Amino acid sequence: MTAKSSSHSKPDSSKPKFKPRPKATVSVNDLKKRIRNTKRLLERVDLPPDARVLQERALQGYEKELQDELARRKRSEMIKRYHFVRFLERKHATKRLRRLQREYDSVRKEAEKNKNSDLQSRLKHLEQRIHVAQIDLNYTLYYPLTEKYISLFPKDHSKDKPENNQGRSESPESADHHDDNNHDDPAKKPPVWAVVEQCTKENTLDLLRDGKLDIGPDGKKKSESVTTKTKSSSSGSKGRDKDQDEKKKKKKKQKDYSSSEGEGEDSDDGFFE
């Protein structure tokens, strides 16, 4: 018998190669179950001190893992929800910034040839507009991924724009030429815009995007907003408790007054008897 050729011994390349399964995400229910079981175990009185220390450390690890997993899922959900609007606004901000830069370059060349005060003032004005446009672009890129995205270019302005022959409103790029005053005014920007401007100066945009600065959609730290809410709620509850106490006092006075009237009537009847 003739020996088999070496070509038959080679593996078939047409067969699909084995691919390892992606690492499964941590189950939130499993982590919650572990936390419950660990807490029940810590409630035991006869638990040795060494085992108690180990279980307390394990509980801290489970709670931290659960917190990280919930934050990761929220971040992923927010990215998917606002991906399209962020993409459109980033595209719009990029085009606007490039247009202003081209305009600045042309005016600067003209100012170098003809030294004119009007051209110099126009250059300063364009520098301010370029700065605002750059912060607009950074806003679309570095807005906190864990928070609800507040639109930088609201669609409400499109209601006032004329429509073309097909019945559709103007695109943001063409409408931008008619609405530069609104885009250049920082006072009309969302609250996080000022935070983005500050982070641009401090070079902390990556921290802002990853949510490590703990900034909410209102432009303030979440801890500060939470303390404000708790103070207002506590003051409101104190006011409600005070009102309830006053109502109780009034009812008690009315009850005492009615009872005293009844006693007076009984004494009168006894007296006249």
KOLPAVO-760020 format. One record per residue (C-alpha): y, x, z. Coordinates in nm, 3 decimals, always signed. Example, Ala and Ser with C-alpha at 12.3 -4.5 7.8 and 13.67 -1.06 7.14 Angstrom:
REM KOLPAVO-760020
<rec y="-0.450" x="+1.230" z="+0.780"/>
<rec y="-0.106" x="+1.367" z="+0.714"/>
This chain:
REM KOLPAVO-760020
<rec y="+0.000" x="+0.000" z="+0.000"/>
<rec y="+0.341" x="+0.122" z="-0.086"/>
<rec y="+0.592" x="+0.169" z="+0.188"/>
<rec y="+0.868" x="-0.085" z="+0.212"/>
<rec y="+1.205" x="+0.023" z="+0.083"/>
<rec y="+1.475" x="+0.112" z="+0.331"/>
<rec y="+1.698" x="-0.164" z="+0.195"/>
<rec y="+1.481" x="-0.430" z="+0.355"/>
<rec y="+1.518" x="-0.268" z="+0.698"/>
<rec y="+1.895" x="-0.315" z="+0.703"/>
<rec y="+2.026" x="-0.617" z="+0.893"/>
<rec y="+2.144" x="-0.911" z="+0.694"/>
<rec y="+2.525" x="-0.902" z="+0.690"/>
<rec y="+2.543" x="-1.266" z="+0.586"/>
<rec y="+2.431" x="-1.382" z="+0.930"/>
<rec y="+2.712" x="-1.459" z="+1.172"/>
<rec y="+2.766" x="-1.193" z="+1.432"/>
<rec y="+2.747" x="-1.277" z="+1.798"/>
<rec y="+3.085" x="-1.350" z="+1.950"/>
<rec y="+3.125" x="-1.363" z="+2.327"/>
<rec y="+3.256" x="-1.685" z="+2.467"/>
<rec y="+3.616" x="-1.680" z="+2.582"/>
<rec y="+3.664" x="-1.652" z="+2.953"/>
<rec y="+3.667" x="-1.997" z="+3.104"/>
<rec y="+3.973" x="-2.103" z="+3.294"/>
<rec y="+3.949" x="-2.163" z="+3.665"/>
<rec y="+3.855" x="-2.518" z="+3.757"/>
<rec y="+4.126" x="-2.680" z="+3.969"/>
<rec y="+3.875" x="-2.920" z="+4.123"/>
<rec y="+3.647" x="-2.631" z="+4.215"/>
<rec y="+3.934" x="-2.448" z="+4.386"/>
<rec y="+4.035" x="-2.762" z="+4.575"/>
<rec y="+3.675" x="-2.810" z="+4.685"/>
<rec y="+3.660" x="-2.450" z="+4.812"/>
<rec y="+3.986" x="-2.499" z="+5.001"/>
<rec y="+3.855" x="-2.817" z="+5.167"/>
<rec y="+3.526" x="-2.652" z="+5.266"/>
<rec y="+3.703" x="-2.346" z="+5.404"/>
<rec y="+3.940" x="-2.561" z="+5.610"/>
<rec y="+3.648" x="-2.758" z="+5.751"/>
<rec y="+3.474" x="-2.434" z="+5.840"/>
<rec y="+3.786" x="-2.305" z="+6.017"/>
<rec y="+3.797" x="-2.624" z="+6.227"/>
<rec y="+3.472" x="-2.526" z="+6.394"/>
<rec y="+3.519" x="-2.408" z="+6.749"/>
<rec y="+3.205" x="-2.191" z="+6.755"/>
<rec y="+3.312" x="-1.983" z="+6.454"/>
<rec y="+3.305" x="-1.608" z="+6.539"/>
<rec y="+3.640" x="-1.423" z="+6.524"/>
<rec y="+3.528" x="-1.189" z="+6.244"/>
<rec y="+3.410" x="-1.479" z="+6.030"/>
<rec y="+3.732" x="-1.668" z="+6.104"/>
<rec y="+3.942" x="-1.377" z="+5.978"/>
<rec y="+3.736" x="-1.357" z="+5.660"/>
<rec y="+3.761" x="-1.730" z="+5.598"/>
<rec y="+4.138" x="-1.729" z="+5.656"/>
<rec y="+4.179" x="-1.453" z="+5.400"/>
<rec y="+3.955" x="-1.642" z="+5.159"/>
<rec y="+4.162" x="-1.957" z="+5.213"/>
<rec y="+4.483" x="-1.768" z="+5.131"/>
<rec y="+4.320" x="-1.633" z="+4.815"/>
<rec y="+4.201" x="-1.978" z="+4.704"/>
<rec y="+4.544" x="-2.133" z="+4.764"/>
<rec y="+4.716" x="-1.852" z="+4.574"/>
<rec y="+4.467" x="-1.885" z="+4.288"/>
<rec y="+4.522" x="-2.261" z="+4.277"/>
<rec y="+4.899" x="-2.219" z="+4.275"/>
<rec y="+4.879" x="-1.965" z="+3.992"/>
<rec y="+4.646" x="-2.185" z="+3.787"/>
<rec y="+4.868" x="-2.491" z="+3.825"/>
<rec y="+5.173" x="-2.283" z="+3.727"/>
<rec y="+4.987" x="-2.144" z="+3.425"/>
<rec y="+4.888" x="-2.492" z="+3.309"/>
<rec y="+5.239" x="-2.625" z="+3.355"/>
<rec y="+5.380" x="-2.331" z="+3.160"/>
<rec y="+5.133" x="-2.385" z="+2.877"/>
<rec y="+5.215" x="-2.757" z="+2.867"/>
<rec y="+5.589" x="-2.691" z="+2.853"/>
<rec y="+5.549" x="-2.435" z="+2.576"/>
<rec y="+5.352" x="-2.680" z="+2.362"/>
<rec y="+5.590" x="-2.968" z="+2.432"/>
<rec y="+5.913" x="-2.790" z="+2.341"/>
<rec y="+5.785" x="-2.538" z="+2.088"/>
<rec y="+5.915" x="-2.723" z="+1.781"/>
<rec y="+6.264" x="-2.797" z="+1.911"/>
<rec y="+6.302" x="-2.440" z="+2.032"/>
<rec y="+6.191" x="-2.313" z="+1.692"/>
<rec y="+6.448" x="-2.528" z="+1.510"/>
<rec y="+6.731" x="-2.431" z="+1.744"/>
<rec y="+6.639" x="-2.064" z="+1.728"/>
<rec y="+6.648" x="-2.083" z="+1.348"/>
<rec y="+6.984" x="-2.260" z="+1.357"/>
<rec y="+7.133" x="-2.013" z="+1.607"/>
<rec y="+7.008" x="-1.714" z="+1.405"/>
<rec y="+7.165" x="-1.839" z="+1.083"/>
<rec y="+7.492" x="-1.914" z="+1.255"/>
<rec y="+7.507" x="-1.569" z="+1.416"/>
<rec y="+7.440" x="-1.396" z="+1.084"/>
<rec y="+7.707" x="-1.604" z="+0.911"/>
<rec y="+7.966" x="-1.510" z="+1.174"/>
<rec y="+7.868" x="-1.143" z="+1.154"/>
<rec y="+7.911" x="-1.144" z="+0.777"/>
<rec y="+8.248" x="-1.310" z="+0.814"/>
<rec y="+8.349" x="-1.052" z="+1.075"/>
<rec y="+8.248" x="-0.761" z="+0.849"/>
<rec y="+8.447" x="-0.896" z="+0.557"/>
<rec y="+8.757" x="-0.956" z="+0.770"/>
<rec y="+8.723" x="-0.609" z="+0.928"/>
<rec y="+8.713" x="-0.443" z="+0.585"/>
<rec y="+9.017" x="-0.639" z="+0.480"/>
<rec y="+9.196" x="-0.543" z="+0.802"/>
<rec y="+9.124" x="-0.174" z="+0.742"/>
<rec y="+9.296" x="-0.194" z="+0.404"/>
<rec y="+9.585" x="-0.415" z="+0.509"/>
<rec y="+9.706" x="-0.370" z="+0.866"/>
<rec y="+9.800" x="-0.726" z="+0.947"/>
<rec y="+9.845" x="-0.880" z="+1.291"/>
<rec y="+9.696" x="-1.208" z="+1.172"/>
<rec y="+9.378" x="-1.031" z="+1.067"/>
<rec y="+9.355" x="-0.852" z="+1.403"/>
<rec y="+9.386" x="-1.180" z="+1.593"/>
<rec y="+9.127" x="-1.332" z="+1.363"/>
<rec y="+8.892" x="-1.044" z="+1.440"/>
<rec y="+8.929" x="-1.101" z="+1.814"/>
<rec y="+8.860" x="-1.469" z="+1.765"/>
<rec y="+8.548" x="-1.388" z="+1.562"/>
<rec y="+8.430" x="-1.149" z="+1.833"/>
<rec y="+8.444" x="-1.430" z="+2.087"/>
<rec y="+8.256" x="-1.662" z="+1.853"/>
<rec y="+7.992" x="-1.396" z="+1.786"/>
<rec y="+7.947" x="-1.351" z="+2.159"/>
<rec y="+7.890" x="-1.725" z="+2.205"/>
<rec y="+7.650" x="-1.732" z="+1.909"/>
<rec y="+7.454" x="-1.440" z="+2.054"/>
<rec y="+7.418" x="-1.618" z="+2.386"/>
<rec y="+7.309" x="-1.930" z="+2.196"/>
<rec y="+7.031" x="-1.729" z="+2.034"/>
<rec y="+6.930" x="-1.578" z="+2.368"/>
<rec y="+6.926" x="-1.930" z="+2.510"/>
<rec y="+6.664" x="-2.041" z="+2.258"/>
<rec y="+6.459" x="-1.726" z="+2.314"/>
<rec y="+6.477" x="-1.679" z="+2.691"/>
<rec y="+6.516" x="-2.029" z="+2.833"/>
<rec y="+6.264" x="-2.060" z="+3.122"/>
<rec y="+5.926" x="-2.148" z="+2.973"/>
<rec y="+5.823" x="-2.333" z="+3.289"/>
<rec y="+6.111" x="-2.581" z="+3.279"/>
<rec y="+6.213" x="-2.878" z="+3.069"/>
<rec y="+6.409" x="-2.753" z="+2.770"/>
<rec y="+6.765" x="-2.889" z="+2.745"/>
<rec y="+6.874" x="-2.898" z="+2.382"/>
<rec y="+7.152" x="-2.660" z="+2.290"/>
<rec y="+7.251" x="-2.859" z="+1.981"/>
<rec y="+7.210" x="-3.228" z="+2.073"/>
<rec y="+7.123" x="-3.466" z="+1.793"/>
<rec y="+7.394" x="-3.711" z="+1.900"/>
<rec y="+7.643" x="-3.529" z="+1.676"/>
<rec y="+7.440" x="-3.626" z="+1.369"/>
<rec y="+7.538" x="-3.993" z="+1.415"/>
<rec y="+7.895" x="-3.915" z="+1.318"/>
<rec y="+7.796" x="-3.703" z="+1.016"/>
<rec y="+7.812" x="-3.852" z="+0.663"/>
<rec y="+7.481" x="-3.920" z="+0.494"/>
<rec y="+7.373" x="-3.792" z="+0.156"/>
<rec y="+7.241" x="-3.994" z="-0.133"/>
<rec y="+6.892" x="-4.009" z="+0.012"/>
<rec y="+7.015" x="-4.166" z="+0.334"/>
<rec y="+6.955" x="-3.861" z="+0.551"/>
<rec y="+7.215" x="-3.693" z="+0.770"/>
<rec y="+7.337" x="-3.340" z="+0.708"/>
<rec y="+7.126" x="-3.050" z="+0.822"/>
<rec y="+7.239" x="-2.856" z="+1.130"/>
<rec y="+7.321" x="-2.555" z="+0.913"/>
<rec y="+7.563" x="-2.748" z="+0.690"/>
<rec y="+7.695" x="-2.954" z="+0.977"/>
<rec y="+7.769" x="-2.637" z="+1.173"/>
<rec y="+8.074" x="-2.565" z="+0.957"/>
<rec y="+8.225" x="-2.898" z="+1.065"/>
<rec y="+8.133" x="-2.867" z="+1.433"/>
<rec y="+8.224" x="-2.509" z="+1.526"/>
<rec y="+8.460" x="-2.620" z="+1.801"/>
<rec y="+8.175" x="-2.780" z="+1.995"/>
<rec y="+7.950" x="-2.475" z="+1.946"/>
<rec y="+8.217" x="-2.225" z="+2.054"/>
<rec y="+8.315" x="-2.403" z="+2.376"/>
<rec y="+8.108" x="-2.270" z="+2.671"/>
<rec y="+8.217" x="-2.569" z="+2.880"/>
<rec y="+8.016" x="-2.798" z="+2.651"/>
<rec y="+7.700" x="-2.591" z="+2.686"/>
<rec y="+7.401" x="-2.685" z="+2.906"/>
<rec y="+7.403" x="-2.550" z="+3.264"/>
<rec y="+7.145" x="-2.278" z="+3.192"/>
<rec y="+7.370" x="-2.131" z="+2.921"/>
<rec y="+7.590" x="-1.959" z="+3.181"/>
<rec y="+7.277" x="-1.820" z="+3.349"/>
<rec y="+7.160" x="-1.679" z="+3.015"/>
<rec y="+7.501" x="-1.517" z="+2.967"/>
<rec y="+7.480" x="-1.356" z="+3.310"/>
<rec y="+7.122" x="-1.240" z="+3.252"/>
<rec y="+7.229" x="-1.089" z="+2.919"/>
<rec y="+7.479" x="-0.872" z="+3.105"/>
<rec y="+7.228" x="-0.781" z="+3.377"/>
<rec y="+6.940" x="-0.727" z="+3.131"/>
<rec y="+6.713" x="-0.973" z="+3.316"/>
<rec y="+6.635" x="-1.210" z="+3.031"/>
<rec y="+6.259" x="-1.147" z="+3.050"/>
<rec y="+6.256" x="-1.248" z="+3.415"/>
<rec y="+6.444" x="-1.565" z="+3.329"/>
<rec y="+6.203" x="-1.660" z="+3.052"/>
<rec y="+5.896" x="-1.603" z="+3.271"/>
<rec y="+6.042" x="-1.822" z="+3.547"/>
<rec y="+6.062" x="-1.535" z="+3.798"/>
<rec y="+6.428" x="-1.609" z="+3.874"/>
<rec y="+6.332" x="-1.961" z="+3.988"/>
<rec y="+6.608" x="-2.128" z="+3.783"/>
<rec y="+6.588" x="-2.502" z="+3.715"/>
<rec y="+6.734" x="-2.706" z="+3.426"/>
<rec y="+7.050" x="-2.758" z="+3.632"/>
<rec y="+7.123" x="-2.385" z="+3.623"/>
<rec y="+7.063" x="-2.344" z="+3.996"/>
<rec y="+6.778" x="-2.197" z="+4.194"/>
<rec y="+6.510" x="-2.451" z="+4.279"/>
<rec y="+6.516" x="-2.356" z="+4.645"/>
<rec y="+6.887" x="-2.438" z="+4.667"/>
<rec y="+6.844" x="-2.773" z="+4.493"/>
<rec y="+6.550" x="-2.858" z="+4.719"/>
<rec y="+6.748" x="-2.780" z="+5.034"/>
<rec y="+7.036" x="-2.991" z="+4.905"/>
<rec y="+6.802" x="-3.282" z="+4.839"/>
<rec y="+6.640" x="-3.252" z="+5.180"/>
<rec y="+6.980" x="-3.241" z="+5.350"/>
<rec y="+7.097" x="-3.549" z="+5.163"/>
<rec y="+6.770" x="-3.729" z="+5.234"/>
<rec y="+6.782" x="-3.631" z="+5.601"/>
<rec y="+7.144" x="-3.745" z="+5.629"/>
<rec y="+7.052" x="-4.068" z="+5.455"/>
<rec y="+6.757" x="-4.123" z="+5.688"/>
<rec y="+6.980" x="-4.051" z="+5.986"/>
<rec y="+7.228" x="-4.309" z="+5.858"/>
<rec y="+6.949" x="-4.564" z="+5.813"/>
<rec y="+6.814" x="-4.492" z="+6.162"/>
<rec y="+7.164" x="-4.535" z="+6.304"/>
<rec y="+7.203" x="-4.869" z="+6.128"/>
<rec y="+6.866" x="-4.985" z="+6.257"/>
<rec y="+6.960" x="-4.885" z="+6.611"/>
<rec y="+7.285" x="-5.079" z="+6.585"/>
<rec y="+7.097" x="-5.385" z="+6.456"/>
<rec y="+6.850" x="-5.360" z="+6.743"/>
<rec y="+7.136" x="-5.336" z="+6.994"/>
<rec y="+7.304" x="-5.644" z="+6.842"/>
<rec y="+6.980" x="-5.842" z="+6.856"/>
<rec y="+6.927" x="-5.736" z="+7.216"/>
<rec y="+7.280" x="-5.845" z="+7.309"/>
<rec y="+7.230" x="-6.181" z="+7.139"/>
<rec y="+6.899" x="-6.228" z="+7.319"/>
<rec y="+7.050" x="-6.138" z="+7.656"/>
<rec y="+7.342" x="-6.371" z="+7.588"/>
<rec y="+7.116" x="-6.663" z="+7.495"/>
<rec y="+6.896" x="-6.604" z="+7.799"/>
<rec y="+7.200" x="-6.595" z="+8.026"/>
<rec y="+7.319" x="-6.925" z="+7.878"/>
<rec y="+6.980" x="-7.081" z="+7.950"/>
<rec y="+6.987" x="-6.966" z="+8.309"/>
<rec y="+7.335" x="-7.113" z="+8.354"/>
<rec y="+7.224" x="-7.450" z="+8.227"/>
<rec y="+6.926" x="-7.455" z="+8.461"/>
<rec y="+7.142" x="-7.366" z="+8.758"/>
<rec y="+7.390" x="-7.638" z="+8.672"/>
<rec y="+7.118" x="-7.898" z="+8.652"/>
<rec y="+6.984" x="-7.788" z="+8.988"/>
<rec y="+7.330" x="-7.791" z="+9.138"/>
<rec y="+7.406" x="-8.146" z="+9.024"/>
<rec y="+7.068" x="-8.265" z="+9.148"/>
